[in-house]
Amino acid sequence: MLEMIKHLKPYKTQLFLVFLFSLVAILFELYLPTLMADIVDVGIVNEDVPFILKTGGWMLVCTIMSILLMVGVSYFASKVSLGFGRDMRRKLFVHIEHFSLQEYEKFGSASLITRTTNDVKVVQDVINMMQRMMTRAPLMLVGGVLLAVSRDRYLSLVFLAALPILALVIFIVARKAIPLFSVQQKKTDRLTLILREVLTGIRVVRAFNRVEFERSRFNVANEEFRDTGIKVGKLMALMFPIMLIIMNFTNIAIVWFGAIRIDQGDMQVGNLLAFIQYAAMILFSLIMLSMAFIMIPRAQVSAKRLNDVLLTKPMIKDPEQAVQSSDAEGIIEFKDVTFRYEGAEKPVLEGVSFSAKPGETTAIIGSTGAGKSTLLQLIPRFYDVESGSILIDGVNIQSMTQSALREKIGYVPQKATLFSGTIAENIRYGKEDATEADIVGALETAQATQFVQSREHGIESNLEQAGVNLSGGQKQRLSIARALVRKPKIYLFDDSFSALDYKTDSMLRQALKTETSHATIIIVAQRVNTVKDANKIIVLNEGEIAGVGTHQELLHENAIYQEIVASQENGEASA
């Protein structure tokens, strides 16, 4: 939790005002019992009505001032806590944006969402509570004790019996609650994960009639979350009655022993009334502190989860002194590249070496799990190689900034990802300043003009989140258009034609030849029909290059390629 405090530095002024207003408000509140004692011991005893009215007037002024100051405390405390929440969400979002895919896989998207929303809210609420209670309660406690002792030091001994019992209750509740808070946040992660999976995969759920299964899975996670919350709630609910019992018995003891001292002539009635009010303030401040001590452990769990994200350093970083590469060509070279995923025993790619040149199409084909997509993802540095090197125009990509590297690349992922907004906005994601003519040209090349124009508003038609109101082939074509509008030196197509029919696939590849004639193109594909016209075909088998050549060369010389071609021809014949 202390790590979170440093993020409050921009709010030093507001924090000071919270402390100052709380201090002055407490002084006014602590003065009220003294004024009341004077009314009883002086005004009522002497039947001095003007004194009673004057002192009552001062009590009213003190009350109004205290209320106004506490309104100020609430205002500035809210500004600080809400500002902290805003800043923390922004820091997390910016930091997460710099994560490599390995960091994303480490935390999981559901957990990152929970941390950025739920955990930030928990810490934000506790910071708000701490400003109101952790400043007010200690001041009230110290002030109340001092003034109570000044009224009657012998009667103050009653607190020696009450305070240890209160401390013991707080300790027991906190000890049992802290582990539950940690469990509760994990249950929140689980609930978010299931909800996200069901919502994003709703078509699959319904297609396989798994609605009841998913409902059952969600109910289990939901009930576990509820049960944990009930356990925490029971502890909190148990604490307050115990504290109230202790508080009331303390008041009984004060009145009992106070009455004895009044009877013996050692204390006045006004002093006893003031003492009872100070005792109430002391016990109330202890209750506020106990609430803080219970809530802080929960915030510590959330704060730790936030720090885990913020302290995770991205494995892929820009070099301190980046090398500027030429924009003239776009030659890609793989030199003895080996890569394995974190924790994997066997490399996904091993000893891969090849080159791809401008004006040529290099295709990569192989069985499922051969490492084709992984190879492509190494070029924009979604992952870093374990050994070997990848060069663009003779410069190691690890010597470039990630921004400069990715400016050279038009990447079309295996799973077409679109965003909510218009078609034009999605295409401009590739090039922010793209004109309408640029967008139309990219759509024509991507064979997307016909279905875009068939929509009522054309390129200004709205897309739902993830493009759910489009077919798979339409999404792929828009994804290709987004890469084309960049007009980069290098195009990377990761199985980006799989959802297209053979006619559209052929027309698209013909259009790409003209549009990208001076660029380097690397295509990952499953279908032989997509890669057979490539200048160079690389056959991957279990992470290693099993053959390089044209379609005809591999068809005559490479057994693995022959098997792929035969399997697809047999599949088509069977169909």
VEXBAMI-325220 format. One record per residue: x negated, y negated, z of N, C-alpha, C in turn; residue in three letters. Coordinates in steps of 0.1 Angstrom, whole numbers, plus 5000, padded with zeros to 4 digits. Example, Ala and Ser with C-alpha at 12.3 -4.5 7.8 and 13.67 -1.06 7.14 Angstrom:
<zamis>
486850575078487750455078486850335078ALA487250225071486350115071487150005079SER
</zamis>
This chain:
<zamis>
499250125000500050005000499149875000MET498049885007497149775007496649734993LEU496549834984496149804970497149714963GLU498449724968499449644961499349494966MET498849474978498749334983497949244975ILE496949294968496049214960496849154948LYS497949224944498649174933499649054937HIS499549024950500348904955499648774955LEU498348774951497548654951498148534944LYS498848554932499448444926500548374934PRO501048444945502148394952501748344966TYR500448304968499948254981500748144987LYS501148044979501947934983503247974989THR503948054981505248104986505148184998GLN504148274999503948355011503648265023LEU502848165022502648065033503948005037PHE504747965028506047895031506947995038LEU506948125034507748225041507348235056VAL505948235058505448245072505748125080PHE505648005074505847885081507347865084LEU508247885075509647875077510047975088PHE509548095087509848205098509448155111SER508248105112507648055125508547945131LEU508847845123509647735129511047785132VAL511647875124513047925127513048005140ALA511948085142511948165154511748065166ILE510947965165510847865176512147805180LEU512947775170514347715173515147825180PHE515147945175515948055181515448085195GLU514148085198513648105211514047995221LEU514247875216514547765224516047765229TYR516947845221518347845224518647905238LEU518048015242518348075256517947975267PRO516847895265516447805275517447695277THR518047645265519047545266520347595272LEU520647725269521847785276521647795291MET520447835295520147845309520247705316ALA519847605309519947465315521447425317ASP522247465307523747435308524347505320ILE523947625322524547705334523947645347VAL522647645348521947605361522047465364ASP522147375354522247225357523647175354VAL524047195342525347135338526547185345GLY526647315346527847375352527747365367ILE526647395373526447385387526747245392VAL526247145385526347005390527646945384ASN528347015376529546965369529246845361GLU528146845354527646735346528046755331ASP529246705328529846725314528946665304VAL528546535305527646475295526446555292PRO525846615303524646695301524946825293PHE526146885296526547005289526746975274ILE527446855271527746815257526446785250LEU525546715257524246685250523346805247LYS523346895257522547025255523147115245THR524547115245525247195235525047145221GLY524947005220524646945207523246985202GLY522246995211520947035207520947185203TRP521747265210521847405206522447415192MET523447335189523947335175522947295165LEU522147195168521147145158520147255156VAL519647325167518647435166519247545157CYS520547575159521147685152521147655137THR521647525134521747485119520347485113ILE519347435120517947435114517447575112MET517747655122517247795120517847865108SER519247845106519947895095519347845082ILE519147715081518547655068517147715065LEU516347725076514947775074515047925069LEU515948005075516048145071516548155056MET517348065052517748055038516548035029VAL515647945034514447915026513548035026GLY513448115037512748235038513248335028VAL514548355027515148445018514848405003SER514948275001514648234987513248264983TYR512248224991510848234987510448384987PHE511048464997510748604997511248674985ALA512448634980512948694968512148654956SER511648534955510848494944509548574944LYS508948594955507648674956507948814952VAL508948884958509149024955509549044940SER510448964935510948984921509748944912LEU508948844915507848814906506848924906GLY506648984918505649104919506149214910PHE507549244911508049354903507849324888GLY508149204884507949164870506449184866ARG505549134874504149144871503649284870ASP504149364880503649504881504149584869MET505349564865505849634853505149594841ARG504749464840503949424828502549484828ARG501949484840500649544841500649694838LYS501649764843501749904840501949924825LEU502849854819503149864805501949844796PHE501249734799500049694791498949804793VAL498749854806497749954808498150084802HIS499350124802499750244796499650244781ILE499850124775499650104760498250144756GLU497250124765495850154762495450304764HIS496450384770496150524772495850594759PHE494950694759494950784748495950894750SER496150974740497151084742496951174753LEU495651184757495251274768495851224782GLN495851084783496351034796497951044796GLU498551024784499951044783500351184787TYR499651284782499951424785499651454799GLU498751384806498451414820499551374829LYS500151254826501251204835502651254830PHE502851254817504151294811504951164810GLY505751154799506451034797507551014807SER508151114812509251104822508651044835ALA507551084839506851034852506450894850SER505950854838505550714835506750624836LEU507850674830509150584831509550564845ILE509550674853509950664867509050574875THR507750584873506750494880506950354876ARG507250324863507450184859508750124863THR509650204866511050154870511250174885THR511450304889511950334903510850304913ASN509550344910508550324920508250174922ASP508250094911508049954912509149894920VAL510449934918511549884926511449914941LYS510950034944510750074958509749974965VAL508549954958507549874964508049724965VAL508749684954509349544954510249524966GLN511149614968512049604979511349594993ASP510349684994509649685007508849555009VAL508349494998507649364999508549265004ILE509749264998510849165002511149185017ASN511349315021511649335035510549295044MET509349325040508149295049508049145051MET508349065041508248915042509248865052GLN510448935052511548885061511348945075ARG510949065076510949135089509549135095MET508549155087507149175093506649035097MET507248925092506848795097507748755109THR509048785108509948745118509848835131ARG509748965129509849055140508649035150ALA507349035145506249015154506348875162PRO506748775154506848635161507848635172LEU509048705168510148705178509748795190MET509048905187508548995198507648925208LEU506648865202505648795211506248675218VAL507048595211507648485217508648525228GLY509448625225510448675235509748735247GLY508648805246507948865257507448755266VAL506748655260506148545267507148465275LEU508348435268509348355275510048435286LEU510248565283510948655293510048665306ALA508748685304507848685315507848555323VAL507848445315507848315322509148295330SER510248355326511448345334511448425346ARG510948555345510848635357509948755354ASP508648745359507748845356508048985362ARG508748985373509049115380510149185372TYR511149115367512249175359511649225346LEU510549165341509949205328509449345329SER509249405341508749535342509649645336LEU510949605334511949695328511449735314VAL510749645307510349675294509249785294PHE508549805305507549905305508150045304LEU509350065308510050195306510650205292ALA511250095287511950105274510950115262ALA509950035262509050025250508350165246LEU507850235256507250365252508250465246PRO509450465251510550545245510850515231ILE510950375228511150325215510050365205LEU508750345210507650385202507550535199ALA507950615208507950765206509050795195LEU510250735196511250765186510750725172VAL510150605171509650555158508650655152ILE507750705161506650795157507150925152PHE508150985159508751105155509451095141ILE510250995140511050975128510050955116VAL509050865118508150835107507350965103ALA506951045113506251165110507051265101ARG508351275104509151365096509651305083LYS509651165082510151105070509151095059ALA507851075062506851045052506751165042ILE506651285046506651395036507851405027PRO509051365033510251365025510351265014LEU509651145017509651045007508851084995PHE507751154997506951204986507751314978SER508451394985509251494978510351434970VAL510951324975512051254969511551194956GLN510351134955509851074943509651184932GLN509151304937508951414927510251464922LYS511251464930512551504926513151404916LYS512851274918513251174908512551194895THR511251224895510551264882511251374875ASP511551484883512251604877513551564871ARG514351484878515651444873515551364860LEU514551274860514351184848513951274836THR513051374839512551464828513751534822LEU514551594830515651674825516651594817ILE516951474823517951384816517351334803LEU516051304802515451264790515451374779ARG515151494784515051614774516451634768GLU517551634777518851664772519351554762VAL519051424766519551314757518851314744LEU517551334744516751334731517051464723THR517351574730517551694723518951744722GLY519951644722521351674723521851764712ILE521251744700521651814688521351964690ARG520151994695519752124697520552194708VAL520852114718521652174729522952214724VAL523652134716524952164711524952274701ARG523852264692523752364681523652504687ALA522952524698522852654704523752684716PHE524752594717525752614728525152634741ASN524252544744523552544757523952434766ARG525152374763525652264771525852304786VAL526352424788526552474802525252504809GLU524352554801522952584807522352454812PHE522352354803521752224806522452154817GLU523752174818524552114829524152174842ARG523952304842523552384854522152334858SER521252324848519852284851519852134857ARG520652054851520751914857521351914871PHE522451994873523052004886522152044897ASN521252144893520252194903519352084907VAL518752014897517851904900518551784907ALA519751764903520551654910520851684924ASN521251814927521551854941520251854949GLU519151894944517951894951517551744955GLU517751654945517551514948518451464959PHE519751504958520751464968520351514982ARG519951644982519651704995518551645002ASP517451604994516351535000516751395005THR517651324997518151195001518951205014GLY519751315015520551335028519651355040ILE518551435038517651455049517051325054LYS516651245044516051115048517151025055VAL518351025049519450955055519750995069GLY519751125072520051175085519051125095LYS517751125091516751075100516950925103LEU517250855093517450705095518750685103MET519750765101521050745108520850785123ALA519950885125519750935139518950825147LEU518050755140517250665147517950545153MET518950495146519550365151520450395163PHE521250495164522050525176521150535188PRO520050605186519050625198518550495202ILE518150405192517650275196518750185203MET519950195198521050125204521250165219LEU521150295221521350355234520250295243ILE519050305239517850255247518050105249ILE518550035239518749885240519849855251MET520949935250522049905260521649945274ASN520950055276520450095289519449995295PHE518649935286517749835290518549715295THR519549675288520449565292521049595306ASN521549715307522149755320521149735331ILE519949785329518849775339518549635342ALA518549545332518249405334519349345343ILE520549365339521649305347521649365361VAL521449495363521449555376520349495385TRP519149495380518049435388518049285389PHE518649225378518749075379519749035389GLY520849105390521849075400521349085414ALA520449195417519849205430518949085433ILE518149035423517248925425518048795427ARG519248785420520048665423520648665437ILE521048795441521648805454520548775465ASP519348805462518248775472517748635471GLN518248555461517948415459516648395452GLY516148495445514848485437515048445423ASP516348435419516648415404517948335403MET518048255393519248185390520048255379GLN521448225379522248295369521848255355VAL521548135353521148085339519948155335GLY518948175344517748245340518048385336ASN518948455343519348595340519948595326LEU520848505323521448495310520348475299LEU519448385301518348365292517548485290ALA517248555302516448675301517048785293PHE518448795295519148895287519048865272ILE519148735268519048705254517548735249GLN516548705257515248725253514948885251TYR515648955261515449105260516149155247ALA517249095243517949135231517049105219ALA516448985219515548945208514349045207MET513749085219512649175219513049305213ILE514149355218514549495213515049485198LEU515649375194516049365180514749355171PHE513749285176512549275168511849415167SER511949495177511449625177512249715167LEU513549695166514349775156513949735142ILE513749605140513249555127511949615123MET511049615133509649675131509749825128LEU510649895135510850035132511350065118SER512249975114512749995100511649975090MET510749875093509649855084508649965084ALA508450025096507550135097508050265090PHE509350275089509950385082509950365067ILE510150245063510150215049508850205042MET507850165050506450145045505950275040ILE506050395047505550515042506150555028PRO507450525026508050555013507350465003ARG507150335006506550244997505050294994ALA504450355004503050405002503050514992GLN504050594992504150704982504250644968VAL505150544967505350484954504150404950SER503550334959502350254956501150344952ALA501050454958499950554954500250594939LYS501450624936501750664922501550554912ARG501750434916501450324907499950304906LEU499250314917497750304917497150414908ASN497750534909497250644901497250614886ASP498250544882498350494868497350384865VAL497350284874496450164871495050204872LEU494650294881493250334883492750444873LEU493750494865493350584854492750514843THR491450534840490750464829490950544816LYS491350474806491550534793490250604788PRO490250724784489050794779488550734767MET489450674759488950614746488950464748ILE487750414747487450264749486750204737LYS486950074736486150004726484749984731ASP483749994721482349974725482149834729PRO481149814738480849674743480349584731GLU479549644722479149574710479549644698GLN480749604693481349684681480549654669ALA480549754660479849734647480949704637VAL480749604629481649564618481349644606GLN482349714601482249794589482749724577SER482349764565482749694553484249734550SER484949634544486349664540486349704525ASP485249734519485149754505485649884500ALA485449994509485650124503486750204511GLU486250274522487250364529486750504528GLY485450534527484950664526484950724540ILE485550844542485650914554484751034554ILE483951054564483051164565483151234579GLU483351364579483351444591482051514591PHE481251504602479951564603479951664615LYS480051794613479951894623480851864635ASP482151834632483051784643483651904650VAL483551904664484152004673485051924682THR486151984685487151914694487952024702PHE488152004715489052084722489852004731ARG491052044734491951974743491451994757TYR491751904766491351904780491852034787GLU490952114792491252234799491352354791GLY491252334777491252454768489952524768ALA490052654767488852744767488152734753GLU489052744743488552754729488752614722LYS487752574714487952454706489052464696PRO489752354693490852354683490152344669VAL489052264669488252244657486852274660LEU486152334651484752374654483852364641GLU482852274642481952264631482552214618GLY483452124618484152074606483351964600VAL483051984587482351884579482951874565SER483251754561483751724547483751574546PHE484051534533484151394531485351364522SER485951244523487151204515486851064509ALA486951054496486550934490487750854484LYS487550724482488550634476488950684462PRO490250674458490650714445490950864444GLY490650934455490951084456491951114466GLU492551224464493551284474492851404480THR492651404493492151524500493251584508THR493551714505494651784512494151884522ALA494851904533494452004543495552094545ILE495352224543496352324544495852444553ILE496752514559496352624567497552674575GLY497452784582498552834590498852754602SER500052774608500452704620499352724631THR498952614637497952624648496552624643GLY496352594630494952594625494152474629ALA494852364633494252244637494352124627GLY495352134618495452034607495851904613LYS496851894621497351764626496351714636SER495651794644494651754653493551684645THR493151744634492051684626492451544622LEU493651534617494151404612494151294624LEU494551344636494651244647493351204652GLN492251274649490951224653490451104645LEU490951084633490450974625490850834631ILE492150814635492450684642492150684657PRO491350784661490950794675492050814685ARG493050894682494050924692493451014702PHE492451094697491551174706490151144701TYR489151174710487751154706487151294705ASP486151304695485551434693484751484705VAL484551614706483651664717482251654712GLU481951694700480651674694480751654679SER479651604673479751564659480151424658GLY480451384646480851244644481751224632SER482551124632483451084621483050944617ILE482750924604482250804599483250744588LEU483350614589484150544578483250444572ILE482950454559481950364552480650364559ASP480250484564478950504570478850454585GLY479950414591479950364604480750464613VAL480150504624480850594634482050524639ASN483150594639484450524643484350484658ILE483550554666483350524680482550394682GLN481950344671481250214672482150094668SER483350124663484250014660485249994671MET485849874671487049854680488249934674THR489049984683490250064679491149974670GLN491249844673492049764664491449754650SER490149734649489549724636489649854628ALA489449964635489650094629491050114623LEU492050094632493350124628493950024617ARG493349904616493649814606493449874592GLU492449964591492150024578493050144574LYS493850184584494650304582496150284581ILE496750354572498250364571498550504575GLY499150524587499350664593500850694593TYR501150814587502550864587502550984596VAL503150984608503051104617503951214612PRO503751334618504451454615505951434618GLN506251374630507551344634507851194631LYS508751164622509051024618509650954630ALA508950844634509450764646509950634641THR511150604643511750464639512250404652LEU512450274652512850194663514250134661PHE514950104671516250034670515949894664SER516749854654516549734647516949754633GLY516649654624516949664610515849744603THR516249784590515249864582514049774579ILE514349644576513249544573512349534585ALA512849524597512049514610511149644611GLU511749754608510949884609509849884599ASN510049834587509049834577507949734581ILE508349614586507449514590506549554602ARG506949664608506149724619504749754614TYR504649794601503349814595502649694591GLY503349584588502749454584503649344588LYS503249274598504149174605504649064595GLU503749024586504048914577504448964563ASP504949084562505349134549506549064544ALA506449024531507648954525508649054521THR509848994517510949084512510449164500GLU509649094491509149164479508249284483ALA507449264493506549374498507349494503ASP508449454511509249564516509949644505ILE510549564496511249634485510349724477VAL509049674474508049754467507749874474GLY507549864488507149984496508350084495ALA509550034496510750124496510850204482LEU510550124472510550184458509550304457GLU508350274462507350374461507650494469THR508250474481508650584490509950644486ALA510550614474511750674470512950654479GLN512950534486513950504496514950404491ALA514750344479515550234475517050264474THR517250384468518650424466519550424478GLN519050504488519850514501519850384509PHE518850304508518850174515519850084509VAL519850074495520849984488522250034490GLN522450164492523850214494524450164507SER523550114516524050064529524649924527ARG525549884535526349764533525349644534GLU524449644543523549524544522149544539HIS521949654531520649674525519549694535GLY518449614533517249624542517549564555ILE518649494556519049434569520049514577GLU520249644572521149734579520449774592SER521249794602520749834615520449984617ASN519450014623519150154627519350174641LEU519850294645519950324659518650364665GLU518550384678517350424684516850554678GLN515550564674514850674668515450714655ALA516250624649516850644636517850754635GLY518650774646519550894646520650884636VAL520850764630521850754620521350774606ASN520150844605519550874592519251024592LEU519051074580518651214579517151224580SER516651354582515251374583514451324572GLY514951344559514251294548514251144546GLY515351084550515450934550514450874560GLN514350934572513450884582511950894577LYS511651014570510351034565509950924555GLN510950894546510650804535510450654541ARG511250624551511050494557509650484564LEU509350594571508050604577506850594567SER507050654556506050634545505950494540ILE507150434538507250284534506550194544ALA506650224556506050144567504550154566ARG503950264562502550274560502050214547ALA502950224536502550164523502450014524LEU503349954531503449804532502149744537VAL501349824545500149774550499049754539ARG499149834529498149834518496749864524LYS496549964532495349994538494350064528PRO493150084533492050154525492250304527LYS492950344538493050484541494450524544ILE494950624538496250674541496150814547TYR496850834558496950964565498351014565LEU498651124558500051174558500051314565PHE500651314577500651434585501951514583ASP501851604573503051684569504251594567ASP504151484560505151374559506151404548SER506051514541506951544530507751664533PHE507651714545508351844548509851844547SER510451724549511951714549512451674536ALA511551654526511951614512512251734503LEU513251724495513451824485512251814474ASP512151924466511051934457510951814447TYR512151774442512251674432511751534438LYS512251504450511851384457510451384460THR509951504465508551514468507651494456ASP508051544445507251524433507251384428SER508451314428508551174424507751084434MET507751114446507051034456505551044454LEU505051164452503651184450503151114437ARG503951124427503651054414503550894416GLN504550844424504550704427503350664436ALA502950754445501850724454500550714446LEU500350794435499150794427498950654422LYS499950594417499850454412499550354422THR500350364433500250264444498950274452GLU498450394453497250414462496050454454THR495950414442494950474433493550434438SER493350324445492050284450491850314465HIS492750384471492650414485492250564487ALA491750594499491450724503492750794509THR493050904504494350974509493951104515ILE494451134527494351264533495751314536ILE496151424531497451484533497351614540ILE498051624551498251754558499651804553VAL499651934549500951984544500952134546ALA502252184547502452334548502752384534GLN503352304525503752354512502652344502ARG502352454495501352454484501752354473VAL503052344471503552254460503152104463ASN503052074476502651934479501251904477THR500352004478498851984478498152024465VAL498952094456498252164445497652054435LYS498151934435497551834426496451754432ASP496151784444495051704451493751724445ALA492851624446491451644440490651744448ASN490951754461490251844469491151904480LYS491152034481491952104491491052174501ILE491252144514490552204525491352304532ILE490952424532491652534539491152554553VAL492052534563491652544577492152684582LEU491252754589491652874595491052884609ASN491952884620491552884634490552784637GLU490752664632489852554635488652534627GLY488352624618487152614609487552604595GLU486652544587486952534573486652664566ILE487752724560487552854553487452844538ALA487552724533487352704519487652554514GLY486952514504487152374499487152384483VAL488052324477488152324462489452274457GLY489652284444490952244438491852364439THR493052344435494152444436493652574428HIS493252544416492852664407491652734413GLN490652654418489452724423489752804435GLU490552754444490852834456491752944453LEU492552934443493453044439492753164434LEU491553134428490753244423489753294433HIS489253204442488153244451488453264466GLU489453204471489753204485490853294489ASN490553394497491553494501492653434510ALA492253344519493253284528494253194520ILE493753114511494553034503495553114494TYR494953224489495753324481496953374489GLN496653404502497753454511498853354513GLU498353224515499353114517500253104505ILE499553104493500353084480501353204479VAL500753324481501653444479502853444489ALA502553404501503653404511504753304507SER504353194502505353094498506053124485GLN505353194476506053234464507053344467GLU506653434476507553544480508753494487ASN508553384495509653324503510653264493GLY510053194483510953124473511753234465GLU510953334461511653444453512753504461ALA512553534474513553594483514753504484SER514453374485515553274486516353274473ALA
</zamis>
